[in-house]
Amino acid sequence: NGEVEVQDAGNSVKAFLRLKIQLAGVELPPDPPNEFEINLNKGKYKTWGLDLDTQDSELLFVTEVKHGPFARHNDGAKPQDHVIKGDFITSVNGITGSPAALLNEFKLSAKVTVGICRSFETAMIFERADNNTPLGLQFPKKPAGE
């Protein structure tokens, strides 16, 4: 039980399948936690090696993991402990509250404890009588972050 790396997923692509195998008469093991913390040292790197979206009012959204401390962490961590595209950063050294505060803590610190929360995707199908019937969804006209 756990994650298995997919072979030949593509150039520079790491993909994993999460497997659970249930034996007769034995309960399934629990899923890995959706939230966890990691400790990182910036070391010789000039940047932390993340591309981040700051549009959320409280969290940072990981859009890419690049060369740097986060990639180095992933190289030595179990797949379930990797920081990946789609994760949210919930705290940096205990600081929470806004993307600006989280980014500032990254800028000020050479060592960080980072709170990570996994995102999840779900598909929804909306049906409506015709193309003029609104879906009931509202989006901001201007993004809140960068």
Kinemage of the C-alpha trace (Angstrom):
@kinemage 1
@onewidth
@group {chain A} dominant
@subgroup {mainchain}
@vectorlist {calphas} color= white
{ca asn a 1} P 0.000 0.000 0.000
{ca gly a 2} L 1.294 3.421 -0.918
{ca glu a 3} L 2.375 5.262 -4.028
{ca val a 4} L 4.052 3.649 -7.016
{ca glu a 5} L 5.976 5.702 -9.569
{ca val a 6} L 4.673 5.473 -13.133
{ca gln a 7} L 7.447 4.517 -15.552
{ca asp a 8} L 7.790 6.393 -18.869
{ca ala a 9} L 5.319 9.126 -17.856
{ca gly a 10} L 7.103 11.612 -20.140
{ca asn a 11} L 10.123 13.890 -20.252
{ca ser a 12} L 10.763 15.452 -16.844
{ca val a 13} L 7.436 14.091 -15.554
{ca lys a 14} L 7.106 12.254 -12.272
{ca ala a 15} L 3.737 10.576 -11.872
{ca phe a 16} L 2.520 8.293 -9.120
{ca leu a 17} L -0.419 5.984 -8.578
{ca arg a 18} L -1.770 5.645 -5.073
{ca leu a 19} L -2.621 2.012 -4.443
{ca lys a 20} L -4.534 0.330 -1.681
{ca ile a 21} L -4.701 -3.423 -1.633
{ca gln a 22} L -7.219 -4.998 0.687
{ca leu a 23} L -6.655 -8.518 1.882
{ca ala a 24} L -9.642 -10.640 2.845
{ca gly a 25} L -10.651 -9.946 6.420
{ca val a 26} L -8.221 -7.030 6.825
{ca glu a 27} L -9.210 -3.362 6.910
{ca leu a 28} L -7.670 -0.912 4.462
{ca pro a 29} L -4.867 1.243 5.841
{ca pro a 30} L -5.606 4.957 6.289
{ca asp a 31} L -4.768 7.437 3.521
{ca pro a 32} L -1.660 9.570 3.931
{ca pro a 33} L -2.473 12.837 5.701
{ca asn a 34} L -3.771 15.724 3.581
{ca glu a 35} L -1.777 18.150 5.723
{ca phe a 36} L 1.855 17.855 6.789
{ca glu a 37} L 4.915 19.941 7.617
{ca ile a 38} L 8.405 19.900 6.181
{ca asn a 39} L 11.618 21.537 7.369
{ca leu a 40} L 13.887 23.108 4.766
{ca asn a 41} L 17.220 24.907 4.729
{ca lys a 42} L 17.814 27.347 1.864
{ca gly a 43} L 21.516 26.527 1.878
{ca lys a 44} L 23.409 27.612 -1.242
{ca tyr a 45} L 20.284 28.314 -3.299
{ca lys a 46} L 19.320 31.901 -4.191
{ca thr a 47} L 15.609 31.064 -4.303
{ca trp a 48} L 13.364 28.495 -2.678
{ca gly a 49} L 12.579 26.980 -6.099
{ca leu a 50} L 8.815 27.432 -6.248
{ca asp a 51} L 6.451 29.241 -8.563
{ca leu a 52} L 3.486 30.390 -6.514
{ca asp a 53} L 0.038 31.828 -7.156
{ca thr a 54} L -0.933 34.450 -4.559
{ca gln a 55} L -4.600 34.984 -5.495
{ca asp a 56} L -5.989 33.160 -2.459
{ca ser a 57} L -6.681 35.436 0.511
{ca glu a 58} L -4.815 33.209 3.012
{ca leu a 59} L -2.654 30.604 1.239
{ca leu a 60} L 0.023 30.213 -1.419
{ca phe a 61} L -0.745 27.841 -4.299
{ca val a 62} L 2.189 25.873 -5.752
{ca thr a 63} L 2.172 26.136 -9.561
{ca glu a 64} L 5.627 24.610 -10.125
{ca val a 65} L 8.489 23.050 -8.152
{ca lys a 66} L 11.851 24.029 -9.655
{ca his a 67} L 15.523 23.489 -8.817
{ca gly a 68} L 16.114 24.437 -5.193
{ca pro a 69} L 15.365 23.386 -1.613
{ca phe a 70} L 11.871 22.030 -2.366
{ca ala a 71} L 13.139 19.853 -5.242
{ca arg a 72} L 16.008 18.682 -3.010
{ca his a 73} L 13.449 17.772 -0.339
{ca asn a 74} L 11.415 15.802 -2.898
{ca asp a 75} L 14.505 13.880 -4.028
{ca gly a 76} L 14.943 12.428 -0.541
{ca ala a 77} L 11.310 12.134 0.583
{ca lys a 78} L 8.658 9.453 0.210
{ca pro a 79} L 6.214 10.297 -2.614
{ca gln a 80} L 3.459 11.053 -0.091
{ca asp a 81} L 5.722 13.740 1.429
{ca his a 82} L 6.631 15.459 -1.854
{ca val a 83} L 5.648 19.063 -2.415
{ca ile a 84} L 3.916 19.095 -5.787
{ca lys a 85} L 2.098 21.353 -8.200
{ca gly a 86} L -1.379 21.911 -6.795
{ca asp a 87} L -0.373 21.920 -3.113
{ca phe a 88} L -1.218 24.830 -0.833
{ca ile a 89} L 1.276 26.402 1.567
{ca thr a 90} L -0.660 27.130 4.747
{ca ser a 91} L 2.129 28.414 6.994
{ca val a 92} L 5.804 29.342 7.050
{ca asn a 93} L 7.535 29.188 10.454
{ca gly a 94} L 4.122 29.334 12.107
{ca ile a 95} L 3.139 32.483 10.202
{ca thr a 96} L -0.346 32.331 8.659
{ca gly a 97} L -2.921 34.803 7.452
{ca ser a 98} L -2.005 36.143 4.024
{ca pro a 99} L 0.122 35.314 1.002
{ca ala a 100} L 2.153 38.485 1.624
{ca ala a 101} L 3.001 37.360 5.176
{ca leu a 102} L 4.000 33.878 3.972
{ca leu a 103} L 6.172 35.270 1.166
{ca asn a 104} L 7.814 37.704 3.578
{ca glu a 105} L 8.743 34.856 5.926
{ca phe a 106} L 10.367 33.008 3.013
{ca lys a 107} L 12.348 36.173 2.186
{ca leu a 108} L 13.510 36.709 5.772
{ca ser a 109} L 14.437 33.125 6.637
{ca ala a 110} L 17.211 30.715 5.682
{ca lys a 111} L 15.470 27.836 7.502
{ca val a 112} L 11.737 27.261 7.338
{ca thr a 113} L 9.057 24.932 8.605
{ca val a 114} L 6.382 24.873 5.920
{ca gly a 115} L 2.783 23.735 6.378
{ca ile a 116} L 1.483 21.944 3.280
{ca cys a 117} L -2.101 21.011 2.419
{ca arg a 118} L -2.912 18.773 -0.531
{ca ser a 119} L -5.454 20.021 -3.020
{ca phe a 120} L -7.922 17.693 -4.610
{ca glu a 121} L -9.759 17.814 -7.882
{ca thr a 122} L -13.360 16.994 -8.472
{ca ala a 123} L -15.497 17.134 -11.577
{ca met a 124} L -18.953 18.675 -11.624
{ca ile a 125} L -21.536 18.681 -14.368
{ca phe a 126} L -23.957 21.599 -14.475
{ca glu a 127} L -27.180 21.186 -16.380
{ca arg a 128} L -29.345 24.110 -17.406
{ca ala a 129} L -32.481 24.547 -19.451
{ca asp a 130} L -30.761 26.658 -22.120
{ca asn a 131} L -27.631 28.730 -22.777
{ca asn a 132} L -29.237 31.859 -21.295
{ca thr a 133} L -29.869 30.323 -17.883
{ca pro a 134} L -27.077 31.350 -15.478
{ca leu a 135} L -25.122 28.641 -13.696
{ca gly a 136} L -25.128 30.532 -10.403
{ca leu a 137} L -21.329 30.878 -10.335
{ca gln a 138} L -19.593 34.198 -9.722
{ca phe a 139} L -15.934 35.007 -10.342
{ca pro a 140} L -14.030 38.191 -9.470
{ca lys a 141} L -13.544 40.579 -12.379
{ca lys a 142} L -9.981 41.277 -11.221
{ca pro a 143} L -7.673 38.651 -9.640
{ca ala a 144} L -6.911 39.257 -5.968
{ca gly a 145} L -3.178 38.444 -6.220
{ca glu a 146} L -0.323 38.432 -8.692
